[in-house]
Amino acid sequence: MTRQEQTDRPHPAAASAGVPAPKAREAASPSGGEARIPLAHPLIGDDEKQAVLRVLGSGQLAQGPVVAEFEAAFASWCGVKHAVAVSSGTTGLHLALLAHGIGEGDEVITTPFTFIASANTILFTGARPVFVDVEPDTFCIDPALVEAAITPRTRALLPVHLYGHPAQMPELAEIANRHGLLVIEDAAQAHGATVNGKKVGALGNTGVFSLYPTKNITSGEGGLVTTDDDRIAAAVRLLRQHGQGQQRYIHEVLGYNFRMTDICAAIGLVQLRRLEEFNAARRLNAHALTEALGGIAELVPPVERAGYGHVFHQYTVRVKKGRDSLAGVLAEREIGCGVYYPVPLHHQPVYRDRGYGGLSFPVSERLAHEVLSLPVHPALEADDIARIARTVREELTQ
């Protein structure tokens, strides 16, 4: 069997989940060796293409009926009353904070070990991010450290469900209730992740998802704000469209152009129907990787806390020694990998210049030197997983 024929066959995990193998993957690397294994591989099929063509044929390209259909479908899937489509996960976080009235003089507690948008959107409102360190096993905010960070100015907790593993929401909700705080979930990387069977995005006051191409599902670009609160949903809808309410060209508040297009929503609708299959394939791939990487002293595989459903947006290991050398070897062998994130937010220039540079978050700082994400996407094949594991094992056990 040729390598191309092998490429066209789905990985057993993907096949069991009903996920077709991609057809556009290279048969071999440019140098003539084994096929490249990308870190991320969005699966876009004929259904997505036909959905986009229908929108193009309709003449309604901007926000319209397909956006509304996507919102209703996502809300039903997530288990909330409302899902409001926006232009990105970042704009979703921004509008969610604004809709809850967070602004100048307020503080919002989040983590320094995340993508910078989690904290930047707090700054966008005029509020101040307050960082709390993370757990070394789940990479999510450590509830045991949250209470000490609460001040009279604290308005909300903004936990990040990093890499697809949920933060400890029951513990965080208890803290929030005790202090009268909001909980706004950053679920950008966690579509379908669960705590005791309930999906993230429905666990706090408001949740926010990203639909960037590398996420578990994509709309090209886009985001969704989820909530059971009618007032918050209405505020986000108002803010995303220049503050315009029911009457056209009457602008009730200072708003933004943060809308989603019907083109993006058409892609998102089809992807949503495939999400459970995609997540099942990711979980099977993750379990296969964990088994194949077992027994390597310098490597700590990702965990899944009991009662929590991890959806493996990233399969992120900790490499206690030699992380950068391993990343270099993987790159040489055309196996995608990534460091998410190499610089904790309090060490980023934009935050260092705002007075955060002298703070210490030892777990986040250690993780920044240890984490490495390996391919886990649904397009992986069995021999891909074997090749990834073999390369990692050879480098870390020589």
N, C-alpha and C positions, 0 to 999 in steps of 0.2 A: 504493500500500500504506500502510495506517495505521501509526502508530508502535506500536500494540499488536500488530499483525500482525508487525511487525519484531521486537518484543520476544519473541514466541513462537518465533521462528526462532533456532536455535543459531548462535553464532559459528562460523565455519569451523573454527577450532582445536578447539572443543568438539565439533563434529559429527564431525570426523575421529577424535576419541578416544572417540566413543560417548556423550558426555555430553549429556543433554537440557537444553534451555533452561528456566529457572525460569518458573513460571506466575504467580507472585504479585508480580512486579515492577511498580512503578507505570508507567502509560503516560505520565505527564508529571509535572513537578514541581508542588508546591502553587501556584506562581505562574503556572502555565500554560506554562512553557518546556519545554526538553528534559527527558527522564526523568533522574532522579537516578542516578548511578553510585556504588554503595556501595564502600567500601574492601574489605569482606569480604562474602561471600554464601554461607552454608552451603546446600548442595543436599540437601534432605530430600524424598524422594519417597514414593510409595505403598508401596514395599517396606519402608522404615523404619517407616512408620505401621502396616502390617500386622504387622510383627515385634513392635512394642510392644503391639499389641492381643492378640497371642497370649500374651505374658507376662502381661498383665492378666487374661486369661481363665484362665490356669493357676493363679492364686492365689499363685504363688511370685514375689514382687516383689523381695525383697532378694537378697543374693548366693546364687546357686544354680547350676543346671546350665547356664544360658545364659552366665554368667560363665566357667565352666570351658570351654565350647565356644569362646568368644571368645579365651580365653588360648591354647588349643591352636592355633587358627587363626592368631593373631598370631605365635606362636613359630615356626610352620612358615613363614609368610611372611617373617619377619625372618631366618630361618636360625639360630635358637638353640634350645637345649633347653627353656628355660622363658620364659614371659611371665606375669607376675603382675599382675593387674588391681587397681588402687587407685582412690581417690576423686579424684585430681588428679595432674598432673605434679609439683606441689610436694610432695605427700605421698609420691610415688614417689621423688623425690630424697632426701627426709628418711629414708625407710626404707632406701634403698640405702646411704646413708652409715652408718646405724646397723648394718645387717646386716654391713657390712665392719668393724665394731668401731671406727669413728672417733668420737672423743669428746674430752673435756677434755684440753687440753694438745697436741692434734694441730693440724697446719696442712694446709690443702687449697688448692692453687693453682687459681685460676680467673681470669676476666676482669672488669674493671669496666664493660665495655660490653655489657650484657645486661639482661634483666628481673631484678628484684631477688630473685626466688625462687632463682636460681642460687646466690647467696651466702647468703641468709637461711637456707637449709636447712643450711648448714654451721654457722651460729651456733646453730641449733636443737639440734645435737648437743653443743654446748659447745666445738667446735673453732673455729679461727680462719681466716677466709678470707684468702688472700694473693693480691693482685691482680697480674696481668701484662698489659701493654698488648696491643693487637690489631694485626693487619695492616690497612693502609689500604684494600686492595682487596677482601678476602674478609670483613672485619669479625670474623674469628675470632682466637683467641689466637695470638700470635706465638711459634712454637717457639724461635726464636733468643734469646728473652728468658727462657725458662722456667728454664733451668739456674741462672741467677744468683739466682733466687728460692728455690731449694731449700735447706732448712736441716735439721739433725738431727731436727726435729719434723715435717717434711713427710711425710704419709702417702699423699696421692693428688693426681692431676691431675684437674680437672673441666672439660674443654673444652666449649664451647657451640657447637653447629652452627647459628650464627645465620642467621636468615632462610631456612634451608633449604640453605645451602652447608656442607659438612662442614669441620671443622677439619682441620689436617694430621696425621691420625692415625698414619701410619707414623713420622713424625719424633717425635711425642709418645710413641708406644709404645717407640721406641728409648731415649728419655730415661728413661722410667719403668722399663724393664728394667734400665738401667744403674744406677739408684739404688734399685731395689727398691720402686717405688711402684705403687699401684693407678691405674687409669684408669677413671673413671666418666663416661660420656658424657651430657651434657645434650642429648638429641635431641628436645626438646619441639617444635621447629619444623621437624623434618627427616624426617618419615615417608617412607621410600623413597629418601632421598639415599644416594649410594654413593661409595666410594673404591675404584678399580680393580675395580669390579663387585660389591663386597661392601657390603651395607647397613649404615648406621650403626645402632647398637644392638647390633651383633654384632662391633664392632671393639675394644672395651675389655673390662675385667672385667665391667662392668655398664652397661646403658643405660637411659635413662628417657625416655618419651614423654608428651606431654600430649594430651588429647582434648577440649580446650576448643572451643567452637563456631567460632572463627575459624581453627582449625588445618586442615591439609590433609584430615584426616577428623576427625569428632567423634562423641562418644557423649552429647553434652549437657554433661556434666562427667565427668572421669575421667582416668586415666593408666595406664601400663603400665611395669613394670620387667622388663628382658630380661637374661638371663644364661645361660651354659652351666654355671654352678657350682651343683650340687645344694644345697650347704650355704647359699649365699646366697639361692636361691629359697625354701628352707624357712624361713629366718629372716625374709624379707619376708612370707611367708604368715602366720607366727606373729605378727609385729608388727602386721600390718594388722587383726587381729581380737582386740584386747585381750590379746595374749599367750597365747591359748588354742590348745592343740594338738589332738590327736585326741580327747582326752577332754573332753566338754562341761563347762563351768564349772570346769575346772581350768586355772589361768592360770600358765604357766611363767615368764614374764618380764613386765616392765612393758610393756604394749602400747598400741595406739591403735585408734580406730574409723575406719579408713581404707579401708573396703571399697567396692567398686563394686556397684551394684544390677543385677539381671537386666534391668531396664528399660533402663538405660544400655548394658549389654552387647549387648542386642538391636539397638540403633541402631548400635553399633560394628561388629557382625558384618556388617551390610549395607554400611556405609560401607567396610569393609575390602575387600569385593569390588569396590568402585568406585574404590579408591585409585589404581590404575595409570592408569585413565582420567582421573581428576582431575589427577594429576600431569602426564600427557601434555598436557592442555589448558593447565595452568599454564605449562609449558615453551614451548609454541607461542605463548601470549600474551606471555610474557616476550621471546621472540625477535622477535615483531612490534613490541613496544614499543621494544626496543633499535634495531631498524632505523628505526623512525619518528622516534626521538629523536636519530639520528646527526647529528654535525656541530655540536652546540650547545656552544660554548666553555665555558660556565659549568656544564655538566652532565657528570657521570661516571656512566655506566650500570654496573649490577652485572656482575661477571665470573664466569666458571666456569673453574676451574683444570683443566688437562689431566688426564684420568684421574678427575676428580671429577664426580659427578652432582648438580646443583643442582635442588631441587624447588620453589623459589620460593614458600615460605610467604609471603614478602613480596618485592615487586619494589622494591628500595631503591636509589635513586640518591643521588649526592652533588651538592649544589648549592653550588658554591664561593662564590657571591655571590647574595644575594636569596632564600634559602630560605624565610624567614617570609613575605615578600611573595608568593611563588609559592603557598605554602600558603593564604594568604588569598584569592587569586584563584580557586584550585581550589574552595575552600569556597563562594565566591559563586556559582560556576557549578554547584554541586551535584555536584562530582566528589570522591569521598572520597579522603582522603590522611591520613597519620599520621607522627608523628615518634617513631621507636623506636630510641634512647631519648634524651630531651632533657637528662637529668642523669646523668652517669656515677655509678656506685655510690659511689665514694669521696667524692663531693660531696653525696650524699644525707644528710639530717640524721641518720638512724639510724647511718650509718657515720662521718660527721664527728664525732659525739659519742663515737665509740669510738676516736678518734685517727687516722682515715684522712684527715682533711681536708687535712693538709699534704703529702700525697703527690701526685706528678705523673705522669700518664699522657697524654702529649701527643697521641697519635693518637686515643685515646678522647675526649679533650676537644675536639679539632677535629671529629671525626665528629658529636659531639652537636650541633654548630652547622650541620652540612651535610646530614645524612641526611634523606631524605624518601621514604616508601613510597607507591607508586601502586597502584591496583587491578590485580590480575593473576589473579583468581579465575576458575574455569571458566565462570561464567555470563556473562562479558564477550562482547560481540558485536564484529564488525569495526568498526562505526561508533563503538562505545565507545572502542576503542583509538585510532581516528583522532581522536576528539574530545579524549581525554586528551592525546595528543601535540601536537595543534594548540594547545591551551591552554598547555601547557608551553612550546612553541616561541615563541608570541606573547609570553609574559611575559618570557622570558629573552633574546630577541633584539631587542626593541624599542629 
